[in-house]
């Protein structure tokens, strides 16, 4: 109970400190009668559910990279505040109602980073976790390990690979087998048959040596540069009407939004302004731990 309450208070503190359009908006919290966090309502569902619903099809590259840009900007904000998420995966990424924007949720495993801190490796989900989180002997819970914010960069690379391929990373392996392959055999999902720029982003982000991985400010710029090389999508012809006042314009896609941002405004700074608070929902911790 004490451990659960500590995690709850840590998440509330972090949520109340950071605001960004790609982070779930914090509204409030209470401890009694049950521990509850109130955030904005995101009815678009999880990125995991969205991707599974598309299979066997894949996302358009522009859309996939647009979603990745949302994620990278959210992580850039967290790292600017000295916060490591430690559990970046599609289940912790939710879509807005129009399914054009991705927002990061669940800071329950997040920690503030200090230069001298020894943090436990008992965190995250094996398939997406950075190899430095694993023991050299076994995946023992609670073992103290040296690591820093670059663990999130590795996890981002695995999520980006999944966005581009719409397949489970390390297919055919259990979670523990995937962890062993990544940590002790330096195996990564294939980056073949991808544009050179995207392949370079993946391979640098999941490097074995954490300090050789880029930071999220660099990743944002790399993604924006790639989007700027893509041709804009062909506009859909509006339906024929008797009056020009009734013309219907095609909806804007997430990739188009990102491409326009890459050619003009480079997006939010890590410490963006609060937007208007939308509807909220209750998340009951007593049912989740």
N, C-alpha and C positions, 0 to 999 in steps of 0.2 A: 504494500500500500504506500509506504514511504517512497519507494523507488518510482512508483507510478505517479505520485503527486509531484515528485521532483521533475520528472520528464514533462508533466503537464505544465508546471510553472515555467520551465525553461522554454517550452514552445510558445507560451503566451507572451513571455518577455520578448522573444525574438520577433514574433508576429507584430507586436505593438511598436517595434523599433524601425521596421523596414517597410517602405511603400514603393511599389513599382507596378506598372500596368501588367506585367507578366508574373506577378506574385499574387496569390489569393489575398483579397482584402480582409483585414481583421476588423471586426465590429465590436466584440466584447467577449467576456469570459466570466464564469463563476465556479466556485468550489462546492457549494452546497445548493440543493441536496445531493447533486451529483456533479462531477467535473464536466463542464461544458465549455466549448469554444464556439463562438458565433462568427461565421465568416460569410462572405457573399455567396450567393447561390450560383453554381455553375452547372447548367442543365445540359451542356453538350456531351457529358460523359467523359470517361477517362480516355487518354490516348490509346491505351491498350485495347479497350472495347472498340474504338473507332477503327484501329488497324485491323483487328480480327474481322470486323464487319466488311472490310474491303477485300479480304482474301478471296481468290488467289490474285486479285489485281494489286498493283502497287500505286503509291502516290505519284503524281506528276513531280518531277525533280524540283520545279519551282515551288510547289506546295511543301514538299518535304523539307527543303532548305529554309523556307519561310518559317515553318514550325521550329526548326532547329535554331533559327535566329531568335525566336521568342524565348526559347529555353536558355540560350547563351546569355541573353540580356538579363534574364532573371538571375542567373548564376553570377553574372558580373556584379549585380547589385548586392547579392549576399556576400560575395567575397570582399567587396568594397567596405562592408560593415564588419569584416573579420569573422564571418560565419561560414562554416563548412556544412553542406547539407548531408552528405554521407549516404544518401539513399536515393540517388537520382535514377529513375526508371519510369517506363510508360504508365505504370499504375499510379504514380505520384504526379502525373501531369494531366490536367483537366482542360476541356475545351469550353469555350463560351457558347452561348445558345446558337450563334450562327456558324459555329465550328470553323471559324477563321483564325482564332487566336488561342494560343496555349498558355496556361498559367500553372505555375509550380505550387504544389501544396505539400503538406506534411513536413513540418520542421521538428517532429518529435525526436528524430535521431540527430538533428543538427547540433553542432557544438561551436562555441567561440574558439578561435584559434589563437594560441599564444606561442611565442618562440620556444618556450621551455616545456610546454605541456606534453605529458605522455598520455596518449588517449587509448582507450580499449579498442580492440578489433571486433568487438561484439556488436556489429552494426551492419546495416545494408542487406542487400540480397546478392548472394554469391555470383550469379551470372553477370551482374553489372558492376561488381566490386573491383576496385583496383588491386592488383596482385600484392602490393606492399602491405595490405591489410591481413594477409594470411601468415600463419605460423610456418616456419621452415620445417616443422616436424608434423604438425597436425593442425586442423582448424579448431583450436581450443578456445572456448568462450572465455572472454574476460582477460585474455593475454594482453599485456601492455606492448604497444607498438609505436614506433616513431613514424608519424606521417603528417602531411600538411594538406593544404587546400587543393593540391594537384590530384588528390583521389577523385574529386568531382570531375576533373577534366577527362580522366579515363572513362568514368561512367558515361559522360556526355558522348564520347566517341562511340560507345556501344549503342547508345540510344540513337545517334545519328545513323549508324549502320542499319539499325532496324527501320528507321524512317525511310531510308533509301531502298531497302530490299523488301520490306514488309514480311520478314521472316524472323523467327526466333533466333537470336545469336547462339552459336554453339549448338546448332540443331543436332539431335540424336544423342546428346549428352545430358546426364542429370545435372542439377545445380552444382553438386560437389565435383563431378567430373569436369564441368566447365571451369570451376575455380582452380582445380588442380592443373588443367591444361594451360590456363592463362598464367598462373603463378610459377609453375615449375618446369613447363615446357615452352614457355613464351609463345604459345599458340594464340592467334587472333583470328576473327572472322576474315574471310577473303575480301580484299579491297580491289580485286581485279575487275575489269569491265566497268569501271567507273571513270568519269572525267578526271583528268590529272589533278585538277585543283581539289576536288572532293577526296580523292585518294590520299593526297598529301595531308589534308586536314585530319583524316582518320588516322593515318599512320603516325603522325606527330603527336596526336592527342593520346594515343594508347601506348606510347613508348614505355618500355620497362622502367627506365630511369625517370622518376617523377620530375626532377628539375629540368629535364629536356622537353617536357610538355609545355605548350604555350599557355598563357593565361587567357581568361575569358574576354578581356578587352581585345587581345590579338585575334581570338577566334571570331568575335563579332565582325571585325574588319575583314577577315578572310571570307566569311560567309557573304558579307555585303559585296565584296569584290566579285565573287562568283555570280551572285544574282545580277550584277551589272553587266555581265557578259551574255546573259540570256536574252533572247528576243522576247518582247512583250507578247502575251497571248493574243491570238486573233480574236477581235471582238465579234460577238454574236450579232447577226443581223436582227434588228428589232422587228417584231411582227407587223404585218401590214395593217394599217388602220385608216379610217376615213379622215381623221383629223390629226395633225401633227401634235396637238396637245395631248393626245392619248398614247404617244409613243412610249414603249417600255424599254428601258435600258437594261443590258445584261448585268447581273450581280457581279460585284468585285470579288475576285478570288483571293485567298490568303497569300498566294504567291505574287499576285499583282500588287497587293499592299506592300509586301516586302521589297519588291523590285522598285516601286515608286520611292520607298524610303531610302533605298540604296543610292538613288540618283538625286535625292534632295536631302531631306532631314535624315540624319543618321540615327534617329531614334532617341529614346529616353536616356538620360544620364543615369548612372547607378542610383542616384538619390532623387528620383522623380517626385513630382507633386502628387498629393492624394487626389483621386478622382471622386466624383459624387458616390456616396455609398448606395449600392443597390440592395435588393432584397437579401435576407440572410437565411441561414439554416443552422440547426443545432447539430453538433457532432458530439456524441456521448462517449467519453473515454471509458466509462465503466463497461461498455460493451465491446471494447476493442483490445483490451489488454488482459 
